[in-house]
Amino acid sequence: MSTARPTGKPQLGWGRIANISFGFFGIQIGFALQNANMSRVFQSLGSNVDDLAALWVAAPLTGLLVQPVIGHLSDRTWLGRFGRRRPYFLAGALLACLSLVAMPLQGALIGAALLLWLLDASLNIAMEPFRAFVGDMLDKKQHTAGYAVQTAFIGAGAVVGSLFPTLLDAAGVANVAPEGMIPDTVRYSFWAGGAALLAAVLWTVLSTREYSPDEMAAFGEQVAEPAAVDQALAARNPALALAWIAGGAAVALAVLHYALAKELYLLAGLLAAYGLAYAGAVLFARAGRVTMLSSVVGDFAGMPALMKRLALVQFFSWSALFIMWIYTTPVVAQVFFGATDPASPEYQQAANYVGRLFSIYNGTAAPAALLVLPFLSRRIGKLRTHAVCLLAGAAGFGSYLVLRDPAWLQVSEVAIGLCWASILAMPYAILASSLPQAKLGVSMGLFNVFVVLPQLLVATVMHTIMDAFFPAQPVWTMAFAAGTLVLAALATLRVGKVD
C-alpha cells in the first residue's frame, strides 16, 4: 500500500502570481470610481452633505451580507475546468460592469442609491473569492508575496479609477453639468471603468487553472470539509440570542426617545437580525441539521483567537477609511476651495482634485506593498510594521485639520497610502497562513465583516455626531479618522506573537 507523503504547492514565478490577482486591478477600478465619485453623484442629483452617510449605507450592508455567503459557497464549489473561485469572479464582474454602465444614466437620487447597492454587491461577489484565491494557489511561504502583488494591483487600479475624471477634464470633456445632472467626466469614467473591470477579471479567469480537489489533497490540504453538525454551536444556549435582540431594541428606543438620526434604526435591525440568526443556527445544530446558516454562524462564533484580535484591528482601521471616502470631497471643497454648492465650478474642481489625491494614496500603495512592507517586516516584524503604517495614516488624516494649501495634501496622501498598503496586505498575510484551507473562503468573508461593520457604524453614527457637535464643519471627520487609526495601531501591538 502506497503511503506517499503530501507535497507542498509548487513555487510560482512572479508572472503567474500576477495572473492570480490581475482581476483585482479591474475590481479596484470599480471601487475607486465608486469611492471617489458617489458622493459627487448623490450631491449632483440633489442630496446635501448631511444625507451622504445614509445614502452610503447600502455599500457596507451589501458587503456584510454577501461576503460570508460567497465565501461559504465558493469553499464548496467545484465546476471542473471552470474551477472553484473563478465562476464567482466572472459573475460579479458582469453584474458590476452593467451597474457602472447604468449609474451615470440615472436622473433620480433613488435610482443612484439602488444602483450603488447593486454595484457594491457585484463588486463584493467578484472580490471576496480573490482573497481566498491567493491562499488556494500559493504555498504558505509565498502568501506574503501574493498579497503584496494583490495590493499593488489594488493600488494601480485605484489610481486609474481615481484619475479618470481628471484626465477627461484635461482632454476637454465637460466637468460641469446643469443642476440635477451628472457631469460628462463622471459619466464616461464609469463606462470606461466597467469595460476595464470586465477585461481584467477575464484575464485572470482565462490565464489561471485552479487546483482540483485531488491535487489539493496531494498537497495535504482538504478543500471542503464534509457537511457535519457543528457540535460546539449545538452546545450553545439559544437564549443568548435574546441579548442581541434586546440590544437592537434598546438602540431603536434610543433613536425614538432622543430623536437621533433615523439611520441608527439600521444598526438596531442588524443587532436584532443577528440575534435571530444565532438562535436559528443553534436550533438547527441541535436538531442535527446542517445548513448554510448554521455553518456561517458557527464559524463566526468560533473564530480563532488570532482572527478575533486581528478583527479588532480591522474594525478601527476601516472606520477611518470609510470616513475618508464619504467626507473627503465635501471637506476639500469647503476648506480648500471655499465651495459648498455641488453645482458650482469650484466644487467640481475640488471633486477632481480629490480624485487626484486618491490616486496619490493608491499610487503610493503599490510600491509600498512591494518594497517598504517587506523591508520593514524583515527588520521589525509584521505587527510592528503594521502599527507604524497605521500611525503614518493617522498623521496624514490629522494634517487636514491644520493645512490650508491644498498642494500640501498630496504629502498627507503619501502617508495615507503607506497605511492603505499595510491594511490591504499585512492582516491577510498573517491570517491566511493560520487558517485551514477547507474554510479559507468563508473565513476571509467573515474577516471582512470587520471591514464592513465599522463602515455601517460610520454611515449611521457619524452624521449624528457631526450634527450634534460640529454642524456644517465636515473637516472634523478627519480628526475621528486619525483617532481610530491610533486605536488600530494600539490594538495591533496586542495581537500577540505571529510567525
C-alpha positions as CSV (number, residue, x, y, z in Angstrom):
1,M,0.0,0.0,0.0
2,S,1.4,3.4,-1.0
3,T,1.7,6.0,1.7
4,A,3.0,8.9,-0.3
5,R,3.7,11.9,1.8
6,P,1.9,15.2,1.0
7,T,4.0,17.6,-1.0
8,G,3.7,21.4,-0.8
9,K,2.3,23.5,-3.6
10,P,4.8,24.4,-6.3
11,Q,6.5,27.8,-6.0
12,L,5.2,30.1,-8.7
13,G,7.0,32.8,-10.6
14,W,6.1,36.5,-10.5
15,G,4.2,36.2,-13.8
16,R,1.9,33.5,-12.5
17,I,1.4,35.3,-9.2
18,A,0.5,38.4,-11.1
19,N,-2.1,36.5,-13.2
20,I,-3.8,35.2,-10.0
21,S,-4.5,38.8,-8.8
22,F,-4.7,40.8,-12.1
23,G,-8.5,40.7,-11.9
24,F,-8.3,42.8,-8.7
25,F,-6.9,45.6,-10.8
26,G,-10.2,45.9,-12.6
27,I,-12.3,45.4,-9.5
28,Q,-10.4,48.2,-7.8
29,I,-11.1,50.5,-10.7
30,G,-14.8,49.9,-9.9
31,F,-14.3,50.5,-6.2
32,A,-12.2,53.7,-6.9
33,L,-14.9,55.2,-9.2
34,Q,-17.5,54.4,-6.5
35,N,-15.5,55.8,-3.6
36,A,-14.3,58.9,-5.3
37,N,-17.4,59.8,-7.2
38,M,-20.6,58.5,-5.5
39,S,-20.8,61.5,-3.0
40,R,-20.4,63.7,-6.1
41,V,-23.1,61.8,-7.9
42,F,-25.5,62.0,-5.0
43,Q,-25.0,65.7,-4.5
44,S,-25.4,66.4,-8.2
45,L,-28.7,64.6,-8.0
46,G,-29.9,66.8,-5.1
47,S,-28.5,65.3,-1.9
48,N,-27.0,67.5,0.8
49,V,-23.8,66.7,2.7
50,D,-25.8,65.7,5.8
51,D,-27.6,62.9,3.9
52,L,-24.5,61.4,2.3
53,A,-23.8,58.8,5.1
54,A,-27.3,57.5,4.9
55,L,-27.1,57.0,1.1
56,W,-23.8,55.2,1.5
57,V,-25.3,52.6,3.9
58,A,-26.1,50.3,1.0
59,A,-22.5,49.6,0.3
60,P,-21.3,48.2,3.6
61,L,-24.7,46.5,4.3
62,T,-24.3,44.6,1.0
63,G,-20.8,43.5,1.8
64,L,-21.9,42.3,5.3
65,L,-24.4,40.0,3.7
66,V,-22.7,39.0,0.6
67,Q,-19.1,38.2,1.6
68,P,-19.6,35.3,4.1
69,V,-22.2,33.7,1.9
70,I,-20.0,33.9,-1.2
71,G,-17.0,32.6,0.8
72,H,-19.1,29.7,2.2
73,L,-20.4,28.8,-1.3
74,S,-17.0,29.1,-3.1
75,D,-15.4,26.8,-0.5
76,R,-17.9,24.1,-1.6
77,T,-17.9,24.8,-5.3
78,W,-16.0,22.7,-7.9
79,L,-17.2,23.0,-11.6
80,G,-14.5,21.1,-13.3
81,R,-12.4,23.2,-15.7
82,F,-14.4,26.3,-14.6
83,G,-12.9,25.9,-11.1
84,R,-13.9,26.9,-7.6
85,R,-13.4,30.7,-7.3
86,R,-13.4,31.8,-10.9
87,P,-17.2,31.4,-11.6
88,Y,-17.8,34.0,-8.8
89,F,-15.1,36.3,-10.2
90,L,-16.9,36.3,-13.6
91,A,-20.5,36.6,-12.3
92,G,-19.6,39.5,-10.1
93,A,-17.7,41.3,-12.8
94,L,-20.5,41.0,-15.3
95,L,-23.0,42.5,-12.8
96,A,-20.6,45.2,-11.8
97,C,-20.0,46.2,-15.4
98,L,-23.7,46.6,-16.0
99,S,-24.1,48.7,-12.9
100,L,-21.3,51.0,-13.8
101,V,-22.8,51.5,-17.3
102,A,-26.2,52.3,-15.8
103,M,-25.2,54.5,-12.9
104,P,-24.5,57.7,-14.9
105,L,-27.8,57.4,-16.8
106,Q,-29.7,58.0,-13.6
107,G,-31.7,61.2,-13.2
108,A,-33.1,60.5,-9.7
109,L,-31.4,60.1,-6.4
110,I,-33.3,56.9,-5.5
111,G,-32.1,55.2,-8.8
112,A,-28.5,56.1,-8.0
113,A,-28.8,54.7,-4.4
114,L,-30.3,51.4,-5.7
115,L,-27.6,51.1,-8.3
116,L,-25.0,51.7,-5.6
117,W,-26.5,48.7,-3.7
118,L,-26.2,46.5,-6.8
119,L,-22.8,47.8,-7.7
120,D,-21.4,47.1,-4.3
121,A,-23.0,43.7,-4.2
122,S,-21.5,42.8,-7.5
123,L,-18.0,44.1,-6.6
124,N,-18.1,42.0,-3.4
125,I,-19.2,38.9,-5.3
126,A,-16.1,39.3,-7.5
127,M,-13.7,40.5,-4.8
128,E,-14.3,38.1,-1.9
129,P,-13.0,34.9,-3.6
130,F,-9.9,36.7,-4.7
131,R,-8.6,36.9,-1.1
132,A,-9.1,33.1,-0.8
133,F,-7.7,32.5,-4.3
134,V,-4.2,33.6,-3.2
135,G,-4.3,31.0,-0.4
136,D,-5.6,28.4,-2.8
137,M,-2.9,28.8,-5.4
138,L,0.2,29.7,-3.4
139,D,2.2,27.8,-0.8
140,K,2.3,29.4,2.6
141,K,5.9,30.6,2.0
142,Q,4.5,32.8,-0.8
143,H,1.5,34.2,0.9
144,T,3.1,37.5,1.8
145,A,4.4,37.9,-1.8
146,G,0.9,37.0,-3.1
147,Y,-0.9,39.6,-1.0
148,A,1.8,42.2,-1.8
149,V,1.2,41.7,-5.5
150,Q,-2.5,41.8,-4.9
151,T,-2.1,45.1,-3.0
152,A,0.0,46.5,-5.9
153,F,-2.8,45.8,-8.4
154,I,-5.3,47.3,-6.0
155,G,-3.3,50.4,-5.8
156,A,-2.7,50.6,-9.5
157,G,-6.4,50.0,-10.3
158,A,-7.4,52.7,-7.8
159,V,-5.1,55.2,-9.4
160,V,-6.6,54.6,-12.8
161,G,-10.2,54.8,-11.4
162,S,-9.5,57.9,-9.4
163,L,-7.8,59.8,-12.3
164,F,-10.4,59.0,-15.0
165,P,-12.5,62.2,-14.4
166,T,-9.4,64.5,-14.1
167,L,-7.9,63.1,-17.3
168,L,-11.1,63.6,-19.2
169,D,-11.4,67.1,-17.9
170,A,-7.9,67.8,-19.1
171,A,-9.0,66.4,-22.5
172,G,-11.8,68.9,-22.7
173,V,-14.8,66.8,-21.6
174,A,-17.4,68.8,-19.7
175,N,-16.8,68.7,-16.0
176,V,-19.8,70.8,-15.0
177,A,-23.4,69.8,-15.7
178,P,-26.8,71.5,-15.3
179,E,-28.4,71.2,-11.9
180,G,-29.7,67.7,-11.3
181,M,-27.4,66.1,-13.9
182,I,-24.1,64.1,-13.7
183,P,-21.1,65.7,-15.4
184,D,-19.8,64.0,-18.6
185,T,-16.4,63.4,-17.0
186,V,-18.1,61.1,-14.4
187,R,-20.4,59.6,-17.0
188,Y,-17.6,58.5,-19.4
189,S,-15.4,57.4,-16.5
190,F,-18.0,54.9,-15.2
191,W,-18.4,53.5,-18.7
192,A,-14.7,53.1,-19.3
193,G,-14.3,51.6,-15.8
194,G,-16.9,49.0,-16.5
195,A,-15.1,47.8,-19.6
196,A,-11.7,47.8,-17.8
197,L,-13.1,45.8,-14.9
198,L,-14.6,43.1,-17.1
199,A,-11.4,42.8,-19.2
200,A,-9.1,42.5,-16.1
201,V,-11.3,39.8,-14.5
202,L,-11.5,37.9,-17.8
203,W,-7.6,37.9,-17.9
204,T,-7.4,36.1,-14.5
205,V,-10.3,33.7,-15.4
206,L,-8.6,32.7,-18.7
207,S,-5.0,32.7,-17.6
208,T,-5.2,30.6,-14.4
209,R,-6.1,27.0,-13.7
210,E,-7.3,26.1,-10.2
211,Y,-6.0,23.0,-8.4
212,S,-8.6,20.2,-8.3
213,P,-9.7,18.6,-5.0
214,D,-7.5,15.7,-5.8
215,E,-4.5,17.9,-6.3
216,M,-5.2,19.8,-3.1
217,A,-5.4,16.5,-1.2
218,A,-2.0,15.6,-2.7
219,F,-0.7,18.9,-1.2
220,G,-2.0,17.8,2.2
221,E,-4.9,20.3,2.1
222,Q,-8.6,19.5,2.3
223,V,-10.6,21.7,0.0
224,A,-14.1,21.4,1.6
225,E,-14.9,19.8,4.9
226,P,-17.7,17.1,4.8
227,A,-21.0,18.5,5.9
228,A,-21.3,17.9,9.6
229,V,-23.2,19.3,12.6
230,D,-21.2,21.9,14.5
231,Q,-21.2,20.4,18.0
232,A,-19.7,23.5,19.6
233,L,-22.6,25.5,18.2
234,A,-25.2,22.9,19.2
235,A,-23.8,23.2,22.8
236,R,-24.5,26.9,22.9
237,N,-27.6,28.3,24.6
238,P,-30.1,29.8,22.0
239,A,-31.4,32.1,24.7
240,L,-28.2,34.2,24.3
241,A,-29.8,35.4,21.1
242,L,-32.1,37.5,23.3
243,A,-29.2,39.7,24.4
244,W,-28.6,40.7,20.7
245,I,-32.3,41.3,20.1
246,A,-32.5,43.3,23.3
247,G,-29.6,45.4,22.2
248,G,-31.3,46.1,18.9
249,A,-34.5,47.1,20.7
250,A,-32.5,49.4,23.1
251,V,-30.9,51.2,20.1
252,A,-34.3,51.6,18.4
253,L,-35.9,53.0,21.6
254,A,-33.0,55.4,22.0
255,V,-33.4,56.7,18.4
256,L,-37.1,57.2,19.1
257,H,-36.8,58.8,22.5
258,Y,-33.9,61.1,21.8
259,A,-34.8,61.9,18.1
260,L,-31.5,60.6,16.9
261,A,-30.7,60.1,13.2
262,K,-33.0,57.6,11.7
263,E,-30.1,55.7,10.1
264,L,-29.5,54.2,13.5
265,Y,-32.6,52.1,13.0
266,L,-30.5,50.1,10.6
267,L,-28.0,49.3,13.4
268,A,-30.9,48.3,15.6
269,G,-32.2,46.0,12.9
270,L,-28.8,44.4,12.3
271,L,-28.3,43.6,16.1
272,A,-31.8,42.0,16.2
273,A,-31.2,40.1,12.9
274,Y,-28.0,38.6,14.2
275,G,-29.8,37.5,17.3
276,L,-32.5,35.7,15.3
277,A,-29.8,34.2,13.0
278,Y,-27.9,33.0,16.1
279,A,-31.0,31.4,17.6
280,G,-31.9,29.7,14.4
281,A,-28.4,28.4,13.8
282,V,-28.2,26.9,17.3
283,L,-31.6,25.2,16.9
284,F,-30.6,23.8,13.5
285,A,-27.4,22.4,15.0
286,R,-29.2,20.9,18.0
287,A,-31.6,19.2,15.6
288,G,-28.7,17.7,13.6
289,R,-29.4,19.7,10.5
290,V,-26.5,21.2,8.5
291,T,-27.4,24.4,6.8
292,M,-25.5,27.4,5.4
293,L,-26.9,29.5,8.3
294,S,-25.6,27.1,11.0
295,S,-22.3,26.8,9.2
296,V,-21.6,30.5,8.8
297,V,-22.9,31.5,12.3
298,G,-20.9,28.6,13.8
299,D,-17.7,29.7,12.0
300,F,-18.3,33.3,13.2
301,A,-19.0,32.4,16.8
302,G,-16.0,30.0,16.9
303,M,-13.3,32.3,15.3
304,P,-9.7,31.5,16.3
305,A,-8.2,33.9,18.9
306,L,-5.7,35.4,16.4
307,M,-8.6,36.1,14.0
308,K,-10.5,37.9,16.7
309,R,-7.6,40.1,17.7
310,L,-6.9,41.0,14.0
311,A,-10.6,41.7,13.6
312,L,-10.4,44.5,16.2
313,V,-7.5,46.0,14.3
314,Q,-9.5,45.9,11.0
315,F,-12.6,47.4,12.8
316,F,-10.7,50.6,13.8
317,S,-8.7,50.7,10.5
318,W,-11.6,50.6,8.2
319,S,-13.6,53.2,10.2
320,A,-11.0,55.7,9.1
321,L,-11.1,54.6,5.5
322,F,-14.9,54.9,5.2
323,I,-14.8,58.4,6.8
324,M,-12.3,59.3,4.1
325,W,-14.4,58.0,1.2
326,I,-17.6,59.7,2.4
327,Y,-16.3,63.1,3.6
328,T,-13.0,64.0,1.7
329,T,-14.9,65.6,-1.2
330,P,-17.0,68.0,0.9
331,V,-14.1,68.7,3.2
332,V,-11.7,69.6,0.4
333,A,-14.4,71.6,-1.4
334,Q,-15.3,73.6,1.7
335,V,-11.9,74.1,3.4
336,F,-9.5,74.4,0.5
337,F,-11.7,75.6,-2.4
338,G,-14.3,77.6,-0.5
339,A,-17.2,75.8,-2.2
340,T,-20.3,74.2,-0.7
341,D,-22.6,74.2,-3.7
342,P,-22.2,70.9,-5.7
343,A,-23.3,72.7,-8.9
344,S,-20.6,75.3,-8.8
345,P,-17.4,75.1,-10.9
346,E,-15.3,75.4,-7.8
347,Y,-16.9,72.4,-6.2
348,Q,-16.4,70.3,-9.3
349,Q,-12.8,71.4,-9.4
350,A,-12.4,70.3,-5.8
351,A,-14.0,66.9,-6.6
352,N,-11.5,66.4,-9.4
353,Y,-8.7,67.3,-7.0
354,V,-9.9,64.7,-4.6
355,G,-9.6,62.2,-7.4
356,R,-6.0,63.3,-7.8
357,L,-5.4,62.9,-4.0
358,F,-7.0,59.5,-4.1
359,S,-4.7,58.5,-7.0
360,I,-1.7,59.5,-4.8
361,Y,-2.6,57.4,-1.9
362,N,-3.4,54.5,-4.1
363,G,-0.3,55.1,-6.2
364,T,1.8,55.0,-3.1
365,A,0.3,51.7,-2.0
366,A,1.7,49.8,-5.0
367,P,5.4,50.4,-4.4
368,A,4.9,50.4,-0.6
369,A,3.5,46.9,-0.7
370,L,6.3,45.5,-2.9
371,L,9.2,47.4,-1.3
372,V,8.5,49.1,2.0
373,L,6.4,46.5,3.8
374,P,8.8,43.5,3.1
375,F,11.8,45.7,4.2
376,L,10.2,46.8,7.4
377,S,8.7,43.3,8.2
378,R,12.1,41.7,8.0
379,R,13.5,44.2,10.5
380,I,10.8,44.9,13.0
381,G,8.2,42.2,12.3
382,K,4.8,42.1,10.7
383,L,2.9,43.5,13.6
384,R,5.2,46.5,14.3
385,T,5.3,47.2,10.6
386,H,1.5,47.4,10.5
387,A,1.4,49.6,13.6
388,V,3.9,52.1,12.2
389,C,1.9,52.3,8.9
390,L,-1.3,52.9,10.8
391,L,0.3,55.8,12.7
392,A,1.5,57.2,9.4
393,G,-2.1,57.2,8.2
394,A,-3.2,58.9,11.4
395,A,-0.7,61.7,10.8
396,G,-2.0,62.1,7.3
397,F,-5.6,62.5,8.3
398,G,-4.7,64.8,11.2
399,S,-2.9,67.1,8.8
400,Y,-6.3,68.0,7.2
401,L,-7.1,70.0,10.3
402,V,-4.0,72.3,10.1
403,L,-3.2,72.6,6.4
404,R,-4.7,75.3,4.2
405,D,-2.8,74.9,1.0
406,P,-4.3,72.1,-1.0
407,A,-0.9,71.3,-2.6
408,W,0.4,70.0,0.8
409,L,-2.5,67.5,1.0
410,Q,-0.5,65.5,-1.6
411,V,2.1,64.8,1.1
412,S,-0.6,63.8,3.5
413,E,-1.9,61.3,0.9
414,V,1.5,59.6,0.7
415,A,1.3,58.8,4.4
416,I,-2.2,57.6,4.0
417,G,-1.1,55.5,1.0
418,L,1.5,53.7,3.2
419,C,-1.2,53.0,5.7
420,W,-3.6,51.7,3.0
421,A,-0.9,49.3,1.6
422,S,-0.4,47.8,5.0
423,I,-4.2,47.5,5.7
424,L,-4.6,45.6,2.4
425,A,-1.7,43.3,2.8
426,M,-0.4,42.6,6.3
427,P,-3.6,41.4,8.1
428,Y,-4.4,39.0,5.3
429,A,-0.8,37.7,5.0
430,I,-0.9,37.0,8.8
431,L,-4.3,35.4,8.7
432,A,-4.1,33.2,5.6
433,S,-1.2,31.2,6.9
434,S,-3.1,30.3,10.1
435,L,-6.5,29.3,8.6
436,P,-7.5,25.8,7.4
437,Q,-7.7,25.6,3.6
438,A,-11.2,23.9,3.9
439,K,-12.6,27.1,5.4
440,L,-10.4,29.7,3.7
441,G,-13.2,31.3,1.7
442,V,-15.8,31.7,4.5
443,S,-13.1,32.7,7.0
444,M,-12.0,35.5,4.7
445,G,-15.6,36.5,4.2
446,L,-16.2,36.6,8.0
447,F,-13.0,38.5,8.5
448,N,-14.3,41.1,6.1
449,V,-17.3,41.5,8.3
450,F,-15.0,43.6,10.4
451,V,-14.3,45.7,7.4
452,V,-18.0,46.2,6.9
453,L,-19.2,46.8,10.4
454,P,-17.2,50.0,11.0
455,Q,-18.5,51.3,7.7
456,L,-22.0,50.7,8.8
457,L,-21.3,52.5,12.1
458,V,-19.8,55.4,10.3
459,A,-22.7,55.6,7.9
460,T,-25.2,55.5,10.8
461,V,-23.5,57.2,13.7
462,M,-21.2,59.8,12.1
463,H,-24.0,62.0,10.9
464,T,-25.5,62.1,14.4
465,I,-22.1,63.1,16.0
466,M,-21.4,65.8,13.4
467,D,-24.9,67.2,13.6
468,A,-24.7,67.4,17.4
469,F,-21.1,68.8,17.8
470,F,-19.8,70.0,14.5
471,P,-22.7,71.2,12.3
472,A,-21.6,72.3,8.8
473,Q,-17.9,71.5,9.7
474,P,-17.1,68.2,7.9
475,V,-13.4,68.8,8.4
476,W,-13.7,67.4,11.9
477,T,-14.5,64.0,10.5
478,M,-10.7,63.8,9.7
479,A,-10.0,64.0,13.4
480,F,-12.1,61.0,14.0
481,A,-10.3,59.1,11.2
482,A,-6.9,59.9,12.8
483,G,-8.1,58.8,16.2
484,T,-9.4,55.4,15.0
485,L,-6.1,54.7,13.3
486,V,-4.3,55.4,16.6
487,L,-6.6,52.9,18.3
488,A,-5.9,50.4,15.4
489,A,-2.2,50.7,16.0
490,L,-2.5,50.1,19.7
491,A,-4.7,47.0,19.0
492,T,-2.1,45.7,16.6
493,L,0.5,45.6,19.3
494,R,-1.8,43.5,21.4
495,V,-2.3,40.8,18.8
496,G,0.5,38.7,20.2
497,K,3.2,36.6,18.6
498,V,2.9,35.7,14.9
499,D,5.2,33.9,12.5
